Amino acid sequence: MNIIQKLASEFNIKVSQVEHTVELIDEGNTIPFIARYRKEVTGGLSDVILRDMDERLKYLRNLEERKEEVIRLIEEQGKLTEELAAEIQKAEVLQRVEDLYKPFKQKKATRASKARERGLEPLAMVLYAQLLTEGRPEDAAEPYINPEKEIETAADALQGAMDIIAETIADDAEIVGEVRQATYQAGLMVTEGVDPEEKTVYDMYYDHQEALAKIPNHRVLAINRGEKEKKLKVKVSVDAERIHQLIGKSVLRNEKSIFYPLLQDTITDAYKRLMAPSIEREMRNMLTERAEAEAVKIFAKNTESLLMAPPVKGKRIISIDPGYRTGCKVAVLDETGKLKAYTTIYPTEPKKDIAGAEAALKKLVDKFHTDIIVIGNGTGSRETEEVVAGFIKKNGYPIQYTIVNEAGASVYSASKLATEEYPDLDVTTRGAMSLGRRLQDPLAELVKIDPKSIGVGQYQHDINQKLLEGALRGVVENCVNRVGVDLNTASPSLLSYVAGINMGIAKNIVAYREEHGSFQSRKELMKVPKLGEKAFGQCAGFLRISDGREPLDATSVHPESYQAARAMMEKLSVDSAAIQRGGDQTIEAKIKSVYPAKSFSQSVSLMAQELGLGEMTLGDIIEEMKKPARDPREDAPPVVFRNDVKSFEDLKIDMEMTGTVRNVVDFGAFVDIGVKNDGLVHISQLSDKYVKHPMDVVSVGDTVKVKIISIDYDKKKIGLTMKL
């Protein structure tokens, strides 16, 4: 297999793009670096495509290695033929390679292997040939009777021969492939309740069946969980007679053979005893892998949307982590996220000291001139929200509040990292601080938390954790490097996601910063222990220094392009001070003036040739000159702020509201509309047009207009539609 050509075909890109990308990966370059600073080499492939290609490259290389190993193992047995070697080389999936290897794989003692040891293989060959049309099967078997080998009768001999044939059928790669395909196309997943009288969340699966080829991914994961919790019994059901006929087309060649009935029985045995159990496992595994891959994809996309939520900059914040018995923890943060004060209020049960809570909040607002109140969405959230809304209205403050998803906040606040950052604060105060900082800079704060704990997905605890961790790590890396990092303020957690930097180097950067003061230039990074030339090349462009000696250090321009960038600035009379002031908005006009051409792209092309730069790289530099270190999160939907509150009882059918998408799953989207429970927009209610997947319509963090179509007051469930 030509891996390069296969990747080019699968990703629908040029062979040269794949060749150059693979070279860059093999040289040890990181995906963010390749995506941002090697656009000419890759043809501008995105970080998402590059990660997918990297994963596929690893799979195909593993496939080729396994092929070589299997060929070697069969050759060592002296059983390799040119045809078999060609079939193995032709295989495009690992399953096919394993199917071809199966007959040669060393097995534990089986009925067939014992029959071979007793000398019954020649008889099996006679049966399988199906040439005899006269006499009795026992006549052919009598010469093999041998009490010393525990073959007492002709029936014993025939049974041993049939065992050998059954294993031969079950090991035949072509037959197995056909049976597997038929099972998938016509099979059913059948579920029933372990205790049909017990009420559980799996009630709908107590007497349920669904086609393997059509069952949705989220139902596969739900069934798996129900089985794991011993609430469901699950099996794969298929028409066995149909499978017997399918196998018979490959095995039965002569109806007149005296062995025809025996071979029919052998087919039944081969399928029931040797093939069906393994194929059922394969079907379950295949569906699970497919469902897990989709769940990981959803989790990754939701996490990306959450991380790329726009920061709320320049605001002073009161952050409240709600609770009941132990009260609500309150933290006051300045514009930079620095803790200014903290306290505890008790507006909820059992104390319900609303007057005391309002007095404490008034004191903090008046003293620190806060702009926004942040409330975590956990226990006691809505009761706290009612008090905050009433407090704002009563005092006439020009401030607003918002609800922040607190998933993972408790994980962070009790972590070793949080203890190292704030050793003098208790766990609950750290949690309140974290909530406020999530609003000020979601990316910088959420990278401190294991992405799995952020909780924007489905069945995250039931899926392959290694697969999930790898995907989420990639998403966080993409986001951090897309946004860029302030070298002089970033935490070790944030720095550790920058291309080329691990946690050890990140801690060394912070230690160097604490000992020597703020970095004045990117070059100074080379003085950090264990940060060598290779790591510098990968990370430098993603690290920003806003008030350093070199103006270009405040941009995403890579140091390797500084000479060309300076030449461009000189040619266009761009003042470096303009870069520090926020950019030169006239740069495009200057380019057209200095490099006159029919179009702006042609002007850029002329300048690129003169500067010895690629056009894509030059285009990025021009954008940086216009608006240095532009934050891509500016394009995200703004945060929804409130100054009033609704209770569940206020809701009415047909009420139209504005909400924020909190989670997207296979079957729809959950939307926060300002009451305790998020409402569900089912996939069928997302649009008037056909929707293949909810992610085609909405993302986490989106602000959407919805209408209430159903309310279950007992279960506190809200049905919403976006078909307004």
C-alpha positions in Angstrom: 0.0 0.0 0.0 1.2 3.5 -0.9 0.3 5.3 2.3 1.0 8.8 0.8 -1.3 8.2 -2.1 -4.0 6.7 0.1 -4.0 9.7 2.5 -4.1 12.1 -0.5 -7.2 10.2 -1.8 -8.9 10.0 1.6 -8.4 13.6 2.4 -9.0 14.8 -1.2 -5.7 16.7 -1.3 -2.6 16.7 -3.5 0.1 14.0 -3.0 2.7 16.7 -2.6 0.7 18.2 0.4 0.7 14.8 2.1 4.4 14.1 1.4 5.5 17.5 2.8 3.1 17.2 5.8 4.4 13.7 6.7 8.0 14.9 6.5 7.2 17.8 8.9 5.5 15.3 11.3 8.4 12.9 11.1 10.8 15.7 11.9 9.0 16.2 15.2 7.1 19.4 14.4 3.9 20.0 16.4 0.6 20.2 14.7 -0.1 23.8 15.8 3.3 24.9 14.5 2.8 23.1 11.1 -0.7 24.6 10.8 0.3 28.2 11.6 3.9 28.5 10.3 4.2 26.0 7.5 1.2 26.9 5.4 3.2 27.0 2.2 4.5 23.5 2.8 1.1 22.0 3.6 -1.0 24.0 1.2 -2.8 25.7 4.1 -4.2 22.6 5.8 -6.0 23.4 9.1 -5.0 22.1 12.5 -8.1 19.9 12.6 -7.2 18.2 9.2 -3.6 17.9 10.2 -4.6 16.0 13.5 -6.9 13.7 11.6 -4.2 13.0 9.0 -1.7 12.3 11.8 -4.0 9.8 13.4 -4.7 8.1 10.1 -1.0 8.0 9.3 -0.4 6.2 12.5 -3.1 3.7 11.8 -1.9 3.0 8.3 1.7 2.6 9.5 0.6 0.2 12.2 -1.4 -1.7 9.5 1.7 -2.1 7.3 3.8 -3.2 10.3 1.2 -5.8 11.2 1.1 -7.1 7.6 4.9 -7.6 7.6 4.7 -9.4 10.9 1.9 -11.7 9.8 3.7 -12.6 6.6 6.8 -13.3 8.6 4.9 -15.5 11.0 3.2 -17.5 8.3 6.5 -17.8 6.3 8.2 -19.3 9.4 5.6 -22.1 9.4 6.5 -22.8 5.7 2.9 -22.1 4.7 3.1 -18.8 2.9 2.0 -18.7 -0.8 2.4 -15.9 -3.3 -1.4 -15.6 -3.4 -1.8 -15.4 0.4 1.0 -12.8 0.6 -0.7 -10.7 -2.1 -4.0 -10.9 -0.2 -2.4 -9.7 3.0 -0.6 -6.9 1.3 -3.9 -5.8 -0.4 -5.7 -5.6 3.0 -6.9 -2.1 3.9 -8.0 -2.7 7.5 -6.5 -4.6 10.4 -9.6 -6.9 10.7 -8.9 -8.3 7.2 -5.2 -9.0 8.1 -6.3 -10.8 11.3 -8.9 -12.8 9.3 -6.2 -14.0 6.9 -3.9 -14.9 9.7 -6.5 -16.7 11.7 -5.9 -20.2 10.2 -2.2 -20.0 11.0 -2.5 -18.6 14.4 -1.3 -20.8 17.2 -4.4 -21.9 19.2 -5.0 -23.6 22.4 -6.1 -27.2 22.2 -9.4 -27.4 20.3 -11.7 -30.2 19.2 -10.2 -29.9 15.7 -6.6 -29.9 16.8 -7.2 -33.0 18.9 -8.9 -34.7 15.8 -5.8 -33.8 13.7 -3.6 -35.4 16.4 -5.6 -38.5 16.1 -5.0 -38.7 12.4 -8.4 -37.7 11.1 -7.4 -34.9 8.8 -7.3 -37.2 5.7 -10.9 -38.2 6.5 -11.9 -34.6 6.8 -10.4 -33.9 3.3 -12.5 -36.8 1.9 -15.7 -35.3 3.5 -14.9 -31.8 2.3 -14.1 -33.0 -1.3 -17.8 -34.3 -1.5 -16.9 -36.7 -4.3 -18.4 -39.9 -2.9 -22.0 -40.4 -4.0 -22.5 -44.1 -3.1 -22.3 -46.0 0.1 -22.5 -44.8 3.7 -20.4 -42.2 5.4 -19.6 -44.8 8.0 -17.9 -47.0 5.4 -15.5 -44.2 4.6 -14.8 -43.7 8.3 -14.2 -47.3 9.4 -10.5 -47.4 8.4 -9.9 -44.7 10.9 -11.3 -46.5 13.9 -8.4 -46.8 16.5 -9.3 -47.4 20.1 -5.7 -46.5 21.1 -6.5 -43.0 19.8 -9.9 -42.9 21.4 -11.7 -43.5 18.1 -14.0 -46.3 19.2 -16.5 -46.1 16.3 -17.0 -44.8 12.8 -19.2 -42.1 14.3 -16.3 -41.0 16.5 -14.1 -40.7 13.3 -16.8 -38.8 11.4 -17.3 -36.4 14.4 -13.6 -35.7 14.5 -13.5 -35.0 10.8 -16.5 -32.7 11.1 -14.8 -30.8 13.9 -11.8 -30.2 11.6 -14.1 -29.0 8.8 -16.0 -26.7 11.2 -12.8 -25.0 12.3 -11.7 -24.7 8.6 -15.0 -23.0 7.8 -14.7 -20.7 10.9 -11.1 -19.8 9.9 -11.9 -19.0 6.2 -11.4 -15.3 5.8 -13.8 -15.0 2.9 -16.6 -16.8 4.7 -16.1 -14.9 7.9 -16.2 -11.6 6.0 -19.5 -12.5 4.3 -21.1 -13.7 7.6 -19.9 -10.5 9.3 -21.4 -8.3 6.6 -24.7 -10.3 6.6 -24.9 -10.0 10.4 -24.4 -6.3 10.3 -26.9 -5.7 7.5 -29.7 -8.0 8.8 -28.9 -8.4 12.5 -30.8 -6.9 15.5 -29.6 -5.7 18.8 -32.1 -7.1 21.3 -32.4 -5.9 24.9 -34.5 -6.8 27.8 -34.7 -5.8 31.5 -32.9 -7.9 34.1 -35.8 -7.1 36.4 -38.8 -5.9 34.3 -40.6 -4.6 37.4 -37.8 -2.3 38.5 -38.2 1.3 37.4 -34.9 2.7 36.0 -33.8 5.2 33.3 -33.5 2.2 31.0 -37.2 1.4 30.9 -37.4 2.0 27.2 -34.9 -0.8 26.6 -36.7 -3.5 28.7 -38.3 -4.9 25.6 -36.5 -3.4 22.6 -34.9 -4.4 19.4 -33.2 -2.3 16.7 -31.3 -3.0 13.5 -27.5 -3.1 14.0 -27.1 -1.0 10.8 -29.4 1.8 12.0 -29.1 2.0 15.7 -28.0 5.6 16.7 -24.7 6.0 18.5 -26.2 7.5 21.7 -28.5 4.5 22.1 -25.5 2.1 21.7 -23.8 3.9 24.6 -27.0 3.9 26.7 -27.5 0.2 26.2 -23.8 -0.5 27.1 -24.2 1.5 30.3 -27.4 -0.4 31.2 -25.7 -3.7 30.6 -22.7 -2.6 32.7 -25.0 -1.6 35.6 -26.7 -5.0 35.3 -30.1 -3.5 34.4 -30.2 -4.8 30.8 -29.5 -8.1 29.1 -28.2 -7.6 25.5 -27.7 -9.9 22.6 -27.3 -9.8 18.8 -30.0 -11.7 17.0 -29.8 -12.8 13.3 -31.7 -15.3 11.2 -29.4 -18.4 11.7 -31.0 -20.3 8.8 -30.1 -17.4 6.4 -26.5 -17.5 7.6 -26.3 -21.3 7.2 -27.4 -20.9 3.6 -24.9 -18.2 3.0 -22.0 -20.4 4.4 -23.4 -23.3 2.3 -22.8 -21.4 -0.9 -19.1 -21.6 -0.2 -19.0 -25.1 1.4 -21.7 -27.3 -0.2 -20.8 -28.3 -3.8 -22.5 -31.6 -4.4 -26.0 -32.4 -3.2 -25.6 -36.0 -4.2 -22.6 -36.5 -2.0 -23.1 -39.1 0.8 -21.6 -36.5 3.2 -24.1 -33.7 2.3 -26.3 -34.0 5.4 -23.1 -34.2 7.6 -21.7 -31.1 6.1 -25.0 -29.3 6.7 -24.7 -30.2 10.3 -21.1 -29.1 10.3 -22.1 -25.7 9.0 -24.6 -25.3 11.8 -22.0 -26.3 14.3 -19.3 -24.1 12.8 -21.6 -21.0 13.0 -23.2 -21.6 16.4 -20.1 -22.8 18.2 -17.2 -21.0 16.5 -18.4 -18.1 14.5 -21.6 -16.6 16.1 -20.0 -15.8 19.5 -17.0 -14.0 18.0 -19.0 -12.2 15.4 -21.5 -11.0 18.1 -18.5 -9.6 20.1 -17.2 -8.0 16.9 -20.6 -6.4 16.2 -20.8 -5.0 19.7 -17.2 -3.8 19.6 -17.7 -2.2 16.2 -20.8 -0.4 17.2 -19.2 0.7 20.5 -16.1 2.0 18.7 -18.2 3.9 16.2 -20.3 5.4 19.0 -17.3 6.2 21.1 -15.6 7.9 18.1 -18.7 10.0 17.6 -19.0 10.8 21.3 -15.4 11.9 21.4 -15.9 14.1 18.3 -19.0 15.7 20.0 -17.1 16.2 23.3 -14.1 17.7 21.4 -16.3 20.1 19.4 -18.3 21.2 22.5 -15.0 21.6 24.5 -13.6 23.8 21.6 -16.7 26.0 21.6 -16.4 26.4 25.4 -12.7 27.2 25.4 -13.2 29.7 22.5 -15.9 31.6 24.3 -15.2 35.3 24.3 -13.4 36.7 27.3 -15.1 39.5 29.2 -12.2 41.9 29.7 -11.8 45.0 31.8 -14.6 44.1 34.2 -14.6 43.9 38.0 -16.5 40.8 39.1 -18.3 39.4 42.2 -18.2 35.7 41.8 -20.6 33.5 43.8 -20.3 29.7 44.2 -23.8 28.8 45.5 -24.6 26.3 48.2 -27.1 25.4 50.9 -25.9 24.3 54.4 -22.4 25.9 54.1 -23.6 29.0 52.4 -22.5 30.7 49.2 -18.8 31.5 48.8 -18.2 35.0 47.4 -15.0 36.2 45.7 -14.3 39.7 44.3 -11.9 39.9 41.4 -10.3 43.0 39.7 -10.0 43.5 36.0 -7.0 41.2 35.9 -8.6 38.4 37.9 -6.7 39.2 41.1 -8.5 38.4 44.3 -9.5 41.6 46.2 -11.9 40.2 48.9 -13.9 37.1 49.8 -16.6 36.2 52.2 -19.6 33.8 52.7 -23.3 34.7 52.5 -26.4 32.6 53.4 -29.3 33.5 51.1 -30.5 29.9 50.7 -31.9 27.3 53.0 -31.6 26.5 55.9 -30.5 30.0 57.1 -32.1 32.0 54.2 -30.6 35.2 55.5 -31.5 37.3 52.5 -31.1 40.6 54.3 -27.6 39.7 55.4 -26.7 38.5 51.9 -27.9 41.7 50.3 -26.0 43.8 52.9 -22.8 41.9 52.2 -23.2 42.3 48.4 -24.0 46.0 48.7 -20.8 46.5 50.8 -18.7 44.8 48.1 -20.3 46.6 45.2 -19.9 50.0 46.8 -16.3 49.4 47.8 -14.9 47.7 44.7 -17.3 49.3 42.1 -18.0 45.9 40.5 -19.6 45.6 37.0 -20.8 42.0 36.9 -22.0 39.3 39.2 -21.2 35.7 38.2 -23.2 32.8 39.7 -22.2 29.1 39.4 -25.0 26.8 38.0 -24.7 24.2 40.7 -26.6 23.4 43.9 -28.6 26.5 45.1 -28.0 28.4 41.8 -31.5 29.5 41.1 -32.3 30.5 44.6 -29.1 32.6 44.7 -30.0 34.0 41.3 -33.4 35.2 42.7 -31.7 37.0 45.5 -29.1 38.6 43.2 -31.7 39.8 40.7 -33.8 41.2 43.6 -30.7 42.9 45.0 -29.8 44.6 41.7 -33.4 45.8 41.2 -33.8 47.0 44.7 -30.6 49.1 44.7 -30.9 50.3 41.1 -27.3 49.3 40.3 -26.2 49.5 36.7 -24.8 46.0 36.9 -25.9 42.6 35.4 -25.4 39.0 36.3 -24.7 35.8 34.3 -24.8 32.1 35.0 -21.5 30.2 34.5 -21.2 26.5 34.1 -19.3 25.3 37.1 -18.5 21.8 35.8 -15.0 20.8 37.0 -14.6 23.8 39.4 -14.6 21.6 42.4 -12.1 19.3 40.7 -9.8 22.3 40.2 -10.2 23.9 43.6 -9.2 20.7 45.4 -6.4 19.9 43.0 -2.6 20.0 43.7 -2.4 22.8 41.1 -4.9 25.0 42.9 -3.1 24.4 46.2 0.2 25.5 44.7 -1.4 28.6 43.2 -3.3 29.7 46.3 -2.0 27.8 49.3 -3.6 30.3 51.8 -7.1 30.0 50.5 -9.7 27.3 51.3 -11.1 25.0 48.7 -14.4 26.8 48.4 -12.9 30.3 47.9 -10.7 28.9 45.1 -13.8 27.5 43.5 -15.6 30.9 43.6 -12.5 32.6 42.1 -12.3 30.0 39.3 -15.9 30.7 38.3 -15.3 34.4 38.0 -12.1 33.9 36.0 -14.0 31.6 33.7 -16.0 34.7 32.6 -12.9 36.9 32.4 -10.9 34.4 30.3 -12.5 31.0 29.8 -9.5 29.5 28.0 -6.9 30.5 30.6 -9.0 29.2 33.4 -10.4 26.0 31.9 -7.0 24.7 30.8 -6.3 24.1 34.6 -9.0 21.4 34.6 -8.9 18.0 33.1 -11.0 18.5 29.9 -13.1 15.4 30.8 -14.3 17.2 33.9 -15.7 20.1 31.9 -18.8 17.9 31.2 -19.9 19.1 27.7 -20.7 15.8 25.9 -22.4 12.5 26.4 -21.4 9.3 28.2 -17.9 10.6 28.7 -17.3 8.2 31.6 -18.4 5.2 29.5 -16.1 5.6 26.5 -12.5 4.8 25.8 -10.6 7.2 28.2 -7.4 7.1 26.3 -9.1 8.0 23.1 -11.0 10.8 24.8 -7.9 12.2 26.6 -5.9 12.2 23.3 -8.7 14.0 21.4 -9.3 16.6 24.1 -5.6 17.3 24.6 -5.5 18.0 20.8 -8.5 20.4 21.1 -7.0 22.3 24.0 -3.7 22.6 22.1 -5.4 23.9 19.0 -7.4 26.5 21.0 -4.4 27.7 23.1 -2.1 28.1 20.1 -4.9 29.7 17.9 -5.4 32.4 20.5 -1.8 32.8 21.7 -0.4 33.2 25.2 1.0 36.2 27.1 4.4 35.0 28.1 4.5 37.3 31.2 1.2 36.4 32.8 0.4 32.8 31.7 0.1 30.1 34.2 2.2 26.9 33.9 -1.1 25.1 32.9 -1.7 27.4 30.0 2.0 27.4 28.9 2.1 23.6 28.9 -0.4 23.5 26.0 1.8 25.8 23.8 3.5 24.0 20.9 6.9 22.5 22.0 6.4 23.1 25.7 5.6 20.4 28.3 4.7 21.0 31.9 8.4 20.8 33.0 9.5 23.5 30.7 6.3 25.5 31.5 7.3 25.5 35.2 10.8 26.5 34.3 9.5 29.5 32.3 7.5 30.7 35.3 10.4 30.1 37.7 12.7 32.1 35.4 10.1 34.9 35.2 9.8 35.0 39.0 13.6 35.2 39.4 14.5 37.6 36.6 11.3 39.6 36.1 9.2 39.9 33.0 10.6 38.7 29.7 11.7 41.6 27.5 12.1 39.5 24.3 11.3 36.2 22.9 15.0 35.5 22.5 15.3 35.5 26.3 13.4 32.2 26.2 16.6 30.5 25.2 17.9 31.1 28.7 15.2 29.0 30.2 16.5 25.6 31.4 15.6 22.7 29.0 14.1 25.0 26.4 16.4 24.4 23.5 16.5 25.6 19.9 14.0 23.0 18.7 11.4 23.9 21.4 12.0 27.6 20.8 11.3 27.2 17.1 8.0 25.5 17.9 6.7 27.8 20.6 8.1 31.3 19.9 5.4 32.4 17.6 2.6 31.5 20.0 4.0 33.5 22.9 3.4 37.2 23.1 5.3 40.0 24.9 3.2 43.2 24.9 5.7 45.8 26.2 9.0 44.3 25.2 12.0 45.6 23.4 10.9 44.1 20.0 7.5 45.3 18.8 7.1 42.1 16.7 7.2 40.0 19.9 3.7 41.3 20.6 2.4 39.7 17.3 2.0 36.2 16.0 4.8 36.8 13.5 7.4 34.0 14.0 11.0 35.2 14.8 12.1 33.3 11.6 10.2 35.9 9.6 11.3 39.0 11.5 13.8 40.1 8.9 11.2 39.9 6.1 8.6 41.6 8.3 11.0 44.5 9.0 11.9 44.8 5.3 8.1 45.0 4.5 7.6 47.6 7.2 10.4 49.7 5.9 9.2 49.4 2.3 5.7 50.4 3.3 6.8 53.1 5.9 5.0 51.2 8.7 6.1 52.6 12.0 6.8 50.0 14.7 5.1 52.3 17.1 1.9 51.7 15.1 2.1 48.0 15.9 2.3 48.7 19.6 -0.6 51.2 19.3 -2.9 48.5 17.9 -2.0 48.2 14.2 -1.8 50.1 10.9 -5.2 50.0 9.2 -3.8 51.7 6.1 -1.4 48.9 5.3 -3.4 47.4 2.4 -3.6 50.8 0.7 0.1 51.2 1.1 0.7 47.7 -0.5 -1.4 48.6 -3.5 0.5 51.9 -3.8 4.0 50.4 -3.7 3.1 47.3 -5.7 0.5 48.4 -8.2 -1.4 45.5 -9.8 -4.9 44.6 -11.1 -5.9 43.1 -7.7 -4.7 43.1 -4.1 -3.7 39.5 -4.2 -1.5 40.2 -7.2 0.1 43.1 -5.2 0.8 40.7 -2.3 2.3 38.2 -4.8 4.7 40.8 -6.1 5.7 41.8 -2.6 6.1 38.1 -1.5 8.5 37.5 -4.5 10.6 40.5 -3.5 10.8 39.6 0.2 11.4 35.9 -0.5 8.3 34.9 1.5 5.4 32.6 0.8 2.2 34.3 -0.1 0.3 32.7 2.8 2.9 33.6 5.3 3.0 37.2 4.0 -0.8 37.3 4.2 -0.6 36.4 7.9 2.0 39.0 8.5 -0.1 41.7 6.8 -3.1 40.7 9.0 -0.8 41.1 12.1 0.3 44.5 10.9 -3.4 45.5 10.6 -4.4 44.2 14.0 -1.6 42.6 16.1 -2.4 39.5 18.1 -6.0 39.6 17.1 -8.1 37.3 19.3 -10.1 34.9 17.2 -12.6 34.6 20.1 -13.9 38.1 19.2 -16.0 36.3 16.5 -17.8 34.1 19.1 -21.3 34.9 20.3 -21.3 37.3 23.3 -22.1 36.3 26.8 -25.8 36.6 27.7 -26.2 38.8 30.8 -29.4 39.1 32.8 -30.9 41.5 35.3 -34.1 39.6 36.2 -35.0 36.0 36.9 -37.8 33.5 36.0 -38.9 30.6 38.1 -40.1 27.3 36.6 -43.7 28.2 37.4 -43.4 31.4 35.3 -43.0 29.3 32.1 -45.8 29.0 29.7 -46.3 27.1 26.4 -45.5 29.3 23.3 -43.3 31.6 25.4 -40.4 32.9 23.3 -37.0 33.3 25.1 -33.3 33.9 24.5 -31.0 31.3 25.8 -27.4 29.9 25.7 -26.5 26.5 24.4 -24.9 24.6 27.2 -24.4 21.2 25.6 -24.9 19.5 22.2 -25.5 15.8 22.0 -26.6 13.3 19.2 -30.3 13.9 19.8 -30.4 17.7 20.3 -29.1 20.6 22.3 -29.6 21.7 25.9 -30.3 25.4 26.3 -30.1 27.6 29.4 -33.2 29.8 29.4 -32.7 31.3 32.8 -34.5 28.7 35.0 -33.0 25.9 37.1 -33.2 23.2 34.4 -31.9 23.5 30.9 -34.5 22.9 28.1 -34.0 20.4 25.3 -34.3 21.4 21.7 -34.7 17.9 20.1 -32.9 17.4 16.8 -36.3 17.5 15.0 -36.9 21.0 16.4 -33.6 22.6 15.5 -34.6 23.7 12.0 -37.3 23.5 9.3 -34.7 21.7 7.1 -33.4 18.2 7.6 -30.6 18.1 10.3 -28.1 15.3 10.1 -26.5 16.2 13.4 -27.3 19.0 15.9 -23.7 20.3 15.5 -24.5 21.3 12.0 -26.9 23.9 13.5 -25.6 24.9 16.9 -22.5 25.0 19.1 -21.9 25.3 22.8 -22.0 29.0 23.8 -24.4 30.0 21.0 -27.1 32.5 21.8 -30.4 31.2 20.4 -34.0 32.2 20.2 -36.3 29.4 21.4 -40.0 28.8 22.0 -41.4 26.5 24.7 -43.4 23.7 23.3 -43.8 21.4 26.3 -43.4 21.6 30.1 -43.4 18.7 32.5 -43.8 20.3 35.9 -43.3 17.0 37.8 -40.0 16.0 36.1 -39.0 19.6 35.6 -38.4 19.0 31.9 -38.8 21.7 29.2 -39.2 21.0 25.5 -38.1 23.8 23.2 -38.1 24.6 19.5 -36.0 26.8 17.3 -38.6 26.7 14.6 -39.9 30.2 15.2 
